[in-house]
Amino acid sequence: MKNNYALWIAAVSAALLTACAAPLPSSADLDKLTQDIIGRSFRAEGQAKLDRVSPDEENLACAEADRTGVALDAKVAEAIEARNMKTIQPPADGKYLGDFKEGEKIAQSGAGKTWTDKEGSANGGNCYNCHQISKEELSFGTLGPSLYNYGKLRGVSNPNSSEAKPIVEYTWGKLQNARAYNACSSMPRFAHKGILSETQIKHLMALLLDPASPVNK
């Protein structure tokens, strides 16, 4: 019995030594293995498509910066912002604001982009998940800044005036593609990624900038 036990200990020790002596996989090997597992584990269904398991250049660079704790090189950040700025388009009819009441519904809704969401169904903005917006809503996240009094604090008493134009255009661009202004912004790229339609973005614009909106009262 003792001899068998000694043999078993020797075998286990040899196996451990062999495992310890084997070279560890590189970071690139582990990344490839992870992507292979993810690729086999996900399927396209409903509004959830396989593009989400293939990060674009911006997401890869920002994820690496998060992982290492090293900020993006300034030139890389500038290039990301420039690429995303090119995706921003003005409204087709030249009108930036819609209905703030509809905007509040969109801000409240977190629907969309899951396997159970049917193709073509409207998504929500889920804005309250990160921001305070309307004073009446008591449940909101703090990942992003408060947007309460957004237009009022910026002096937008008439969104159609020439004085308001810079703020109106900036807000429109930020809602379309936030990475045009901040390379690693965690805000969804609503228009660029097809999350919200142009009409929906107009409604959110009204929620933030219309003087009649409760946000600016």
BELZIJO-V44180 format. One record per residue. N is the residue number from 0. RES is the residue in one letter. SS is DSSP state (alpha for helix, beta for strand, coil for the rest). Layout:
BEGIN
{{N:RES:SS} {N:RES:SS}}
END
This chain:
BEGIN
{{0:M:coil} {1:K:alpha} {2:N:alpha} {3:N:alpha} {4:Y:alpha} {5:A:alpha} {6:L:alpha} {7:W:alpha} {8:I:alpha} {9:A:alpha} {10:A:alpha} {11:V:alpha} {12:S:alpha} {13:A:alpha} {14:A:alpha} {15:L:alpha} {16:L:alpha} {17:T:alpha} {18:A:alpha} {19:C:alpha} {20:A:alpha} {21:A:coil} {22:P:coil} {23:L:coil} {24:P:coil} {25:S:coil} {26:S:alpha} {27:A:alpha} {28:D:alpha} {29:L:alpha} {30:D:alpha} {31:K:alpha} {32:L:alpha} {33:T:alpha} {34:Q:alpha} {35:D:alpha} {36:I:alpha} {37:I:alpha} {38:G:alpha} {39:R:alpha} {40:S:alpha} {41:F:coil} {42:R:coil} {43:A:coil} {44:E:beta} {45:G:coil} {46:Q:coil} {47:A:beta} {48:K:coil} {49:L:alpha} {50:D:alpha} {51:R:alpha} {52:V:alpha} {53:S:coil} {54:P:coil} {55:D:coil} {56:E:alpha} {57:E:alpha} {58:N:alpha} {59:L:alpha} {60:A:alpha} {61:C:alpha} {62:A:alpha} {63:E:alpha} {64:A:alpha} {65:D:alpha} {66:R:alpha} {67:T:alpha} {68:G:coil} {69:V:coil} {70:A:coil} {71:L:coil} {72:D:coil} {73:A:alpha} {74:K:alpha} {75:V:alpha} {76:A:alpha} {77:E:alpha} {78:A:alpha} {79:I:alpha} {80:E:alpha} {81:A:alpha} {82:R:alpha} {83:N:alpha} {84:M:alpha} {85:K:coil} {86:T:coil} {87:I:coil} {88:Q:coil} {89:P:coil} {90:P:coil} {91:A:coil} {92:D:coil} {93:G:coil} {94:K:coil} {95:Y:coil} {96:L:coil} {97:G:coil} {98:D:coil} {99:F:alpha} {100:K:alpha} {101:E:alpha} {102:G:alpha} {103:E:alpha} {104:K:alpha} {105:I:alpha} {106:A:alpha} {107:Q:alpha} {108:S:coil} {109:G:coil} {110:A:coil} {111:G:coil} {112:K:coil} {113:T:coil} {114:W:coil} {115:T:coil} {116:D:coil} {117:K:coil} {118:E:coil} {119:G:coil} {120:S:coil} {121:A:coil} {122:N:coil} {123:G:coil} {124:G:coil} {125:N:coil} {126:C:alpha} {127:Y:alpha} {128:N:alpha} {129:C:coil} {130:H:coil} {131:Q:coil} {132:I:coil} {133:S:coil} {134:K:coil} {135:E:coil} {136:E:coil} {137:L:coil} {138:S:coil} {139:F:coil} {140:G:coil} {141:T:coil} {142:L:coil} {143:G:coil} {144:P:coil} {145:S:coil} {146:L:coil} {147:Y:coil} {148:N:coil} {149:Y:alpha} {150:G:alpha} {151:K:alpha} {152:L:alpha} {153:R:coil} {154:G:coil} {155:V:coil} {156:S:coil} {157:N:coil} {158:P:coil} {159:N:coil} {160:S:coil} {161:S:coil} {162:E:coil} {163:A:coil} {164:K:alpha} {165:P:alpha} {166:I:alpha} {167:V:alpha} {168:E:alpha} {169:Y:alpha} {170:T:alpha} {171:W:alpha} {172:G:alpha} {173:K:alpha} {174:L:alpha} {175:Q:alpha} {176:N:coil} {177:A:alpha} {178:R:alpha} {179:A:alpha} {180:Y:coil} {181:N:coil} {182:A:coil} {183:C:coil} {184:S:coil} {185:S:coil} {186:M:coil} {187:P:coil} {188:R:coil} {189:F:coil} {190:A:coil} {191:H:coil} {192:K:coil} {193:G:coil} {194:I:coil} {195:L:coil} {196:S:coil} {197:E:alpha} {198:T:alpha} {199:Q:alpha} {200:I:alpha} {201:K:alpha} {202:H:alpha} {203:L:alpha} {204:M:alpha} {205:A:alpha} {206:L:alpha} {207:L:alpha} {208:L:alpha} {209:D:coil} {210:P:coil} {211:A:coil} {212:S:coil} {213:P:alpha} {214:V:alpha} {215:N:alpha} {216:K:coil}}
END
